[in-house]
Amino acid sequence: MHNDGVENSADDQVEPPLAERAYRALRQAIVRGDYEPGARLRVEELSRRFSVSSSPLREALNGLSEQGLVRALENRGFRVAPLTAAGVSDLARVRTLVECEALRDAIAHGSDAWEAQAVAAGHALALAERRLGDQPRALDDNWSARHRAFHLSLY
């Protein structure tokens, strides 16, 4: 995105497409635990809850299915993906392998600008954590955005 040094106000920001808004809202609801693992996700109910028509909602559900958060059942709708301790452990192990290798590569090839961006993102995340205190971090949208930005800045 190009920035001419002119700050945009919140009023100037463009709303994301409906499917993206539905994706974000539904992903947050699943991660927050609003829907139990294995719970059926009925398009009609989700449409009412998130005030979005069925077409962008189905697009969002398919995106979440690609991420593994939702299971698409052939001609039978969608369910929240099952969650097991072994599955979470395996996912964490694989992410650690991939992210550590990406970080090693970034350190070896990173510029001063890369390092400054990573430090700034780490500082922004630390500020959000300090403000939250003992509150659950993963449920806070600001913390989640900063956490994601920090990790993306590293690699």
Order of alpha helices (4+ residues) and beta strands (2+ residues): alpha-beta-alpha-alpha-beta-beta-alpha-alpha-alpha
